[in-house]
Amino acid sequence: MDGERIWPGRPYPLGARFDGEGTNFAVYSRDAEGIELCLFADDAVKELRRVRLSERTGHVWHAYLPGVGPGTLYGYRAHGPYEPENGHRFNPSKLLVDPYALAISGDTDLQGPVHAYRLGAPEGDLAYDDTDSAAAIPKSVVVGNHYDWEGDRPPRTPWHRSVIYEVHVRGFTMRHPEVPPELRGSYAGFASPPAIEHLVRLGVTAVELLPVHEYTDEAFLQGKGLRNYWGYSTLGFFAPEQRYCTRGSRGEQVAEFRGMVKALHRAGIEVILDVVYNHTCEGNHLGPTLSLKGLDNRSYYRLSPESPRYYMDYTGTGNSLDTTSPPALRLVMDSLRYWVEEMHVDGFRFDLAVTLARDPDYFDEASRFLVAVYQDPVLEKVKLIAEPWDVGPDGYKVGAFPVNWSEWNGKYRDVVRRFWKGDEDQASEMGYRLTGSADLYEPAGRKIFASVNFVTAHDGFTLRDLVSYNEKHNEANLEDNRDGTDANYSWNCGAEGETDDPAILALRDRQVRNMLATLLVSQGVPMITAGDEMGKTQGGNNNAYCQDDEISWLDWELDDRRRALLGFTRRMIRLRLSQPVLQRRRFFRGRHLSDSSLKDLAWFRPDGTEMKAEDWEKPFARSVAFLLGGDALVSPDEHGERICGDTLLVLLNADHEAVTYRLPEVEWGRAWEILADTAGASDEKRDLIEARGTVRAEARSIVILSRPAER
């Protein structure tokens, strides 16, 4: 190690950065009295060297070690007061993961001495423990900075042409028969030709990856023989999760992740990361000491103002990151910029984003976090999606985020489920959600793509289970079926779970097609959950966060029903991307535009007359139609040219009986074509319907018609 020399080094950038000759180490701690850097042998057990960081600049402790290079394993020990009642939890017996580590190697053994206090002591977390934890702690890894991106360029798909596919890196390919066994469940497997071919043929424009930041399994799961599958338990905000790497964990995961991004970009597919900055895996005051808690607890976490021994918990996990604190906010912002600039990702979906925007206690549109994101020149180039709620007071904030954000629209999800389930009085809200949720987003000056529409997500029933189960069935989670939401708005169509009844199966298939078709003709940005296009089931489990097995993994062995659904989904995505009226960037006005004879949006009763305000509350409002006037669409495309698309007419029939619709009386010089019928009557052929015609919509079905625009 170059004579084990130590140079002063630099306070920036934070983390371990190799420059070709040595490595600069820099770590923040305002309240520590001393920081030691520990270097480990390749076995990750033997501590080779301990270096006291004597240089300190602006609360950053730093040193440069010549000869220390990529693959080196390291960690920190922080000296200072152990005073939980004052918010200080320093304990140099506990090895700490570098918050800025670019890679992490090894698992966390939560059965080891990873707590800063003596477990079982009467004083609880006040009882100091001096047992060394190094053997139970994963090690940070020095990573080289060279990677050949081969001219990689982001696809930059416009929001209005985006179709998002929410997917788990591991679960996507674990059962894929055409992916080589040694690649399944990995970044490399995700980048393999069979996996990418599925995405391209499906037609999606972006993958939204469930968390890929390094995370750890919870102790209670380890005790049950289960694992955290989803990954919402972050340990390292810069490090790609090592369990998705085929080539080891000594930094190889960084290159393999980059290779996946590069391959997806070549296929024209964007990469959006589901990121968890609202909390960490260190839990509450009784949780383990793994990183931030031992480095500078008061700077990184939101502590109770009444007693800083305890944590403010807006996330349901025991702690909340304090983005009102400059070092914590800097950690988040540095991480986001790193993933854009160094890992080439195209956007982020922020888990429990309301927690990040609490300033200090309640959501604030001008919070320090939201302002920091707004002014950042790197982040203004990427897609930003908020999960606009958390579990704290006044935590449901759909529609409240600033103009540069899109949001998961939970109101869209709920009303689409209720409408097709057959609940009463859903039509009025359904009308708002189908047309971009102007009531939520337009008053604040936001665009139509502020709404990310979805019917299912990783958290909850799959689409197939949504029409197959009235109740959740989470027994495999070993929590006595207490976990997971009961507010599913699901309907089993006449039998709970699997059945051989052909009538029930036909109805379930139609309901699945109804919700997929609804999603893909709605204004806003559609998000499909991986597997829904192929009829994926989790056996009624609506909280499969700990099921790293066949319950969660995609099943690629398709029978005729599932193969037909895949074909239908592909056709619906193609329809969406071929029709300009389904890709609006501005909200509807409900009036004639330009010299067109059509309104941009009009709603009709089954008898063909335009709906009035009082009609939305009538019983027939389960069966309505809306017209999107292609001739009236005059907004320019991204090249400045006038868009002139087909006019679409969508007939919705959520009633239990068939309904005959009279086509609305607009210009009749051209015939209507049936593009899709979820009842199956026109799945392939394109029927022509002449002027003043009628169309029969079967019970619980959608019929989509088009009429060519005047060119």
N, C-alpha and C positions, 0 to 999 in steps of 0.2 A: 504493500500500500504506500509506495513512494516514501519509504522511511517513516510512515505514519505521521507525516507532517500535517499540521492544521493551519489553514490560512483563515483570515477573518471572513471572507466571503461577502455575500450581498443579502440585503433583506428582501429583495424582490427578484424574481417571482417566488411566491411561497411554494413549498414542496421541495422535492429533490429533483434537480435539473442537471443532467449530464451535458458537458460542453465538448466532449471529445477527448479530454485529458483528465478530467476529474468531475466531481459532483458538488454542487452547491446545495446545502440544506438550509431551509428557512421555515420557521414555525412560529405562529402567533400565540402569545399568552400574556395578557396584561397583568394578571395577579400572581403568576408563578414567581418563586424566588430563585429558581434555577431549572434549567432544562438539560437533560442528558440524551445524546444520540447513541443508540445501541446498534452495533452491526453484528449480524448473525452468520453462522456457517451455512453451507448449502442444505444441511439437514434441518434448518430452521429451529434448532433446539440449542445448540452451543452458541453462547454469546462470545464473539471473538474480540470485541473492542467496545469500550465505552468512552465517549467523547463529551466532555462538558462544554456546552456552547457558551463561551464567555462574551461573545459579541452580542450586543442588544441595541437595536435601532427602532425607536417608535413601537415598543412592545413586541418586536419581532426578534427572535433569537436565531442566530445564523452562524454558519461556518462553511468553509470550502475544503474538501478532502481530495487532494491529488491522488490519482490512481484508482479511485473508487468509481466503478462503471456499471453499466447495465447488468441486471440480474442480481445485484447486491440486495440482500434482505436487511431491513432495518426497522426500528421502532423508536419511540421516545419514552422517557420517564420524566415526570414533572414534579419538582419539589415545591412545597408550599404548605399552607395551613390546611389541616383537615378539620373543617368547622362546618358541617352540614347546616347547622342552625343559622349560619351566616352566608350560606350558598357556596362555600369553598369545599371541594372534594379532592384535593391533591393527595396523592399517595404514590411515591416513587417505586413502591413494590409492584405496581401495576403497569405493565407494558402497554403503550398506547399506539394505536394506528394513526399514521399521519393523515389528517383530514384532506390533504392535497395529494395523497399518493395516487400515481397514475396507474398503478396495478397493485393488487393485493394477493398474497399467496397463503393458502392454508385455511382451515376451518376454525371457527370459534367453538371451543369446548366449554359450553355453559355449565357443565358439571365440574369444571375446574375452578381454581381460586380467582375468578374474574370479578368478584365483588370487592369493593374497597372496604367493606365492613365484614365482621364475622357473622356468617349466616347462623341464625338460631339464637343469637345473643339477645338477652332481654332488652337491651338498649336499642335494638334494631340497627338502623344505618348509622347510629352514633358510635358504634363499637368498631374502632379502627382495626384493620387486618393487615399484617405485614408479610403475608405469604406471597412469594413471587408468582406472578401470573404468566410469565413469558411463554411457558410451554403450552398454554391454553389459548394463546392469542395469535391470530394470523399476522403475518409480517408484511409490511409495506415493501414495495419493490422499486428499485431504480430502473427507469425505462429509457432506452435510447430514443433520440428524436428523429431518426431518419425513417422515412417511408416513401416509396415511390407511388404517388397517386395516379401516375400515367395520364395526366391531363384531366382528371375527374372534374366534372362540372355539375352543379345541382340542376335538377330538372326545372325548378322554378314554375311548377304548375300553378296557374292562377286559382284563387280560391273557388271561383264560380265553376271551374271544370274539375274540381277535386272530388274523388270518391275514396274514402278512407277505409282501411281494413285493419281492425284491431286484432292483434295476434300475439301469441306467446312464442318467443324464439325457440324454446325447447319443445313445446307441445306441437308445434307446426309440423315437424318432420320426424318425431319419434316413431311413428308407425307408418311412415311413407315407404312403400315397397320399392320405389325406384331410386331412393336416396341411399347411397352406400351405408351399410350398418355403422361403420366407424365415424360417419359424419352426422348421423341422426342426433337431433337435439342440440346442435351447435350452431354457431355463427356460420361456419363453413357449410353446414347442411342447409341452412336457410338460403345461402348464396348459390347452392347447387342448381344446375339446369332444370331438373324436374320441379323443384320448389318455385323457382322464378317463372317457369312456364305456366304453372297454375295461376299465379298472380296476373301474368300478362293476358292469358286467355280469359280470365275472369273479368278483366278490364279495370281493376282498381288503379288509382294513381298514386296512392301513398299507403305505407304500412305504419300503423301506430303500435310500436312495440311495448308490451308490458315491461315493467322496470328491468333495466339492464345495468343499473348501477350496482356495485358490489353490495350484497345484503347478507344478513345472517338469519339463521333459523331461531325461533323462539324456544326457550327452555321447555315450556309446557308441551310443545310439539315434539321436541326431541325425546321427551319422556314417554310419549305415546308411540314412538316409532314413525312419526310423520315428519314432513318437511314443509317449509314455507315455499309454495310453488309460485305464487304470483310475484313475490319479491318486494312487497311494500314494507320493508324493514331495513332501510339503508344504513350501510356502514361507511361506504366511501363514495363521495359525490363525483369523483373524477375517474374511478376505476371501473372498467367493464367487468361484469360478473364473470368470475373464473369458471364456474361450472358449465358455461356454455362454450368453452374453448376445447378444441380437440388436441391441442399441442402442449398441454401443461399450463402452469400458472405463474411462470417466472417472467411475466411481461408479454408472453406470446399472445394473450387474449387481446392486447391492444391492436396488434397487426391483423389478427383474424377478424376482429370487429370492423376494422377499416376495409378489409377485403370484402366483407359483406356489403357495406355501404357502397363501395365502388361497383360491385356487381349489380346491385339494385339500381343505381343511377344509370348504368349502361342500358338497363331495361326501361328507363324512363320512369322509375318508381321512386318517390320521395321516402325519406326515413324520418319519422316523428317519434320521439321518445316520451314515454310516460314517466315523469320524474316526480320523486317524492322528496321535496325539500321542506315539507311542513313538520316533519319529526325525524327521529333517528331510531336505531335499534336499541338504544341504551335505556329505554323505559323510564319509569318514574324514580322516586328516591330509593326504591328498593331494587332497581335494575342494575345491570353490570356496568363496570367502568371499562370502556373499550377505546375511547378516543376523546371526543369533545368534553365529556363530563370530567375527565381527569386532566385535560389540558387547561381549560378555563371555563368552568361551569357557568359562572355568572355572565360571561360575555356571549355565550352561544345559545342558552336556553331561556325561555320565559319562566321566571320564577314567581311564586306567589308573593304579592306585596305585603301580605300579612306575615308570612313566614317563608323566607327564601330557602328553607329546607325542602319545600315542596314545589312541584312544577305546575304551571298552568297547562291544562290538558284540553285543547280544542280539537284534538284529533282522535281521541279514543284509544291512544296507544301509550299514554303515560306521560308524554312530554310534547312540547311544541318548540320548534326553532324560533329564535327571537330575531326576526328580520327588521326590528326597529333598532337593533344593536349594530353599529358599523362593521365589526369583524364578521358577524353572522351574515349580514347582507352582502358583504364582500365575498364571502365564501360561496354564496349562491350565485352571485353575478359572475365571479371568476369561473365557476363550474359551467355555467351556461355558455359563456364565450368559448371556453375550451372545447366543448362538444361541437360547436359550430365551426370554429376555426381549425381545430386540429383533428377532429373526427368527422367533419363534413356532414353533420346531420342537418335536417331541413326544418325542424320545428320541435315543439314541446307541448305535451299535454300535462298540466300541473295538477297533481293529486291534491284534493282538499285545498284549493287555491285561496279560499277565504282566509284560512289561517295565516298565509303569507301576507295578506293585505290588512290584517288587524293592526291598527296603529292608534293607541297601544292595545285597546281591548276590543274595539268594534271595527267592522269593515269600514275602510275609508278609501274612496276612489283616488284620493291624493296621498295615499300611504307612501312611505319611503320605498317600499318594494315596487309598487306600480310605477312610481315616478322614475325610479332607477331603470326599470325595463323600458319605459317609454322613451327615455333620452339616449338609450344605448345604440350606437351606430351599427353594431354587429347584430343585435337582436331585432332591429327594425327590418332585417332582410328575411326573417324566417317566420313560420307560422306559430302563433301562440294560442293555445287552447286552455281555458280554465275549466276545472271541475268546480262549479260555482257554489259550493257549499262546504261546510264542515259540521262538527257536532257541538260547537259552542253556541252561546246565546246569539239569537238573530243571525244564524249561520246560513240560511238559505237565500242566496243572492243571484238567482238566475235573472239575467238582464241588467246587472249592476256594474259589470266590468267596463273599463274604458274603451275608447274607439279602436284601439289597435289590437283588441282581443276578440277571439271567438270563444264560444262556450258550449260545453255539453248541455243540451237543452232537455233537462229532466221533465219539463212540462210536456214537451213533445212526446217523449217515451210513454208517459202515463196516459195521455188522452188517446193515443193510437191504440194502446192495449185495451182501454175501456171501450172505445168505439167498436172495435171488432169483436169484443166479448159480448157486446149487445147491451151495455149499460145505457140507461136513459139520460137525456139532456147532455149529450156530449158534442152535438153537431157544431154549436157555436164556437167552442174552443177549438174543435178540430179544424174549423175554417181558418182560424188564426194560425195554427201550427202548420197546416199544409202550405200556406202562402208566405212563410218566412218569419212568422212571429213579429210582425210589425209593432204590435202592442208592447212587446218587451224591448225592442232594439231601436226602432226608428226615432222615438222622442229624444234619445241621447245622441242622435246623429250617426248611429252605427249602420253598417251596410247589411244586406240580406244574408251574407255569409257569416254574420256573427253567430248564427244558429247552426251548431253541429247537431244534426238530427240523428237519433238512434232509437231503435226499439229494444235492443238487447245490448249488453256489454259483458265483459268478463265477470262482473259482479251481478249475479242474478241468474235466472233461468236462461237456457239457450232458447232459440226460437222454437225448436221442436218441442222442448219441454214446456214452453209457455202454453202450447195448445194440447198438452198431454197430461198435465197435473194441475189440480186445484190447490194442492198443499205442497210445501217443500218436503224433501226427503233427504236430510243431511246426516243420516245415521253414520255414514263412513267417516265423518269428521270427529267422531267419538266425543261429542258434546251433548248427547241426549236430544239431538234435533232442536236445541235451543238457539243455535246460531243462525244467522241469515234472516233476511226480512220476511215478514208475513204479508207485506203490501205488494203482492206480485201482479194483481189484476189479470190473473190467468184463468183459463177455462179448459177443462180436459175434454170437451166435446162429447161427453157421455160416458167415459170410463177413465178411472184413475190409472195412469201408467200405460204399459204396453198392452196391446189388444190385437186380436185377429179379425175384429169386426170390420168388414169392408166399408160399410157406410161411415163409421167413425173415422177410419183411416182416410177416406176420401175427403171428409170434412176437415180433418186436421191438415191435410196437404193444401187444401184450398185456403185455409186460414193463414198458413205460413206464406203462401203466395200473395195473399191480400196484404199482409204487413210488409213484405219485401217490396211489392209494387207501390204501396203507399209511400214508403221511405224514398223510393227512387223517382217518384213524380212530385215530391215535395220540394219547395224552394228552401234554400239553405244548403248545407254540406252534408251529404249522407255518410254515415259510418256503419259498416257491416262488421259483425263480430265473426271472427274466423270459425269456420265450421257450419255456420248457419246456412251457407249456400249449399251444403251437402247434408243437411238434416242431422247435425250433431246432437247427441243426447248425453246428458250427465246423470241420467236416471232420476231426475227430479232434484238433484243437488243444486241449490241456488247460492252456494257459498263455498265453491271448490278451491279455496285458497290454499289448502294443505294437501291437495290430491295430485301429487306428481306421479300419475299413473294413467291407466286407460280411461278413467273417469274424465280426465281433463284433456288428454291428448287427442288430436284429430284422428278419426278413423277414415282411411282412404279406400276401404273395401266397399264399393257402392253397389247397392241393389238397384232395381229398375226405378223405384220411387225416388231414391236419393239422386240417381243419375239424372232423372227428369228435372228435379229441383235445381241441380247445378246448371243444366241447360237453360232453365227459365231465368235464373239469376243472371247468367251471362247476357241473355237477350235483353233483360231489363236495364242492365248497365249500359249496353250499347245504345238502347233507345234513349236513355238519359243524355249520353254524351253526343248523340246525333241531333238532338232537338234544342235549339237555342232558347226556346221558351222555358225550358227546365234549368237553365243556367243563368238566371237573371242576377244582376248585381245591384239592382235598385228595387225598392218596394213597389207594389202595384198601386195604382190610383183608382181603378175601377171606373175608368172613363175612356172615351174615344181619344186616341192620340193620333197626331199627324192627320193624314187624309184617309185613314182606315175606316171601314164600316164597322169594325169590331172594337170592343173594349179590350183593354189589356187583361182584365179579369172580370168574369161574370159568373154568378151562381144561379142554378136553375133547379126548379122542382121537377119531379118526374113527368108532370104534364107539359113540360117545355116552357113554362112561364118563368120569368126571372124572379128570384126570391126577394121578398121584402123582409124588413126587420122582424116582424112578428112570426114569419115562417120558421125561423130558426128554433123556436120552442115547440113546434107542433110535432105530433107523433111521426109524420112521414120524414122528419129530419134525419132519420136513420138512412134514408135513401135520397141522396142529393147528387148534383152534378156540378162540375165547375169547368169553365172554358178559359183557356189561355190563348189570347189572340196573337198569333204569330205575326200577322200583318201590322199589329199595333206595336211591335217590339222595335223600337227605333234607336236604342242605345248602341253606341259604336263598340266594336270588339277591341281586342288589345292592339290591333293594327290601325284602329281609327276608322274601319269600314262599318257601314250600316249593316246590322244583322237583320235578316228577314227570314224568319223561320216558319215552319208549319204551325197551323192552329191545332191545338189539342183539346179534346173533350174527354173528361174523366168522369165516369159514372160510378158512384160508390153506393153499394147496397149492403148495409150491415143488418138488414132485416132477415128474419128466418123464412121469408117467402120470396119468391121471384117477383121482380118489378119490371114493368115495361116502361121504358123512357121514350118520350117523344123528343126528337132532336130539336134543339132550340131554333127559332126562326131567325136565322141570319141569312146572308146571301147564299143562294142555293145553286149557283152555277156549277159547283163542283161537288163530287161525291165524297162521302166520308169513308175512310178505311179503318177497319178494326186492326189495331196493332197488337193488342193483348187482351186476353179474357182469362181471368184467374179460375173460372169454372171449367176451363179446358176446351170450350167449344171452338176457340180460334187460337190455339196455341202455336200453330205453325202457319196456316194459310191467312191471307189478308182479304177479308170479305169487303166488298164495296156496298155501301148503302146510299141510295139515291136521295134526292131532295125530299123533304118532309117525311122522312122515314122514321121508323121506330126501332129500338134495340131492346131486347130482353136481357136483363141482368139477373142471373140466377141468384138464389138465396145466398147471402154472404159471399159476394163476389165483386170484382172490379172489372169494368170494361174500359179500355183506353182506345180512343179513336183519333185520327188525324185528318186534316184537310190541307192540301198543299197551299202554300202562300202564293199571293200574286207577286210574281217576280218582276 
